[in-house]
Amino acid sequence: MPDDLHRRYQDAHNAHRKHARTCTTCTDTSRCPTGQRLFEAFVRLQDAYLNRQRQ
């Protein structure tokens, strides 16, 4: 059975990458409000997944 947390983490990563490819405002060091929200969701889910893997 697929890991739901892993799937959500990967979905967040894909959403962030898709936005970054099309947004003319976002850069590697600065993000528009939508880009920032997507990046923060990705980071939060990635941290949760990796912390659970370490346990």
Buried (B, 14 or more C-beta within 10 A) or exposed (E): EEEEBBEBBBEBBEBBEEBBEEBEEBEEEEBBEBBEBBBEBBBEBBEEBEEEEEE
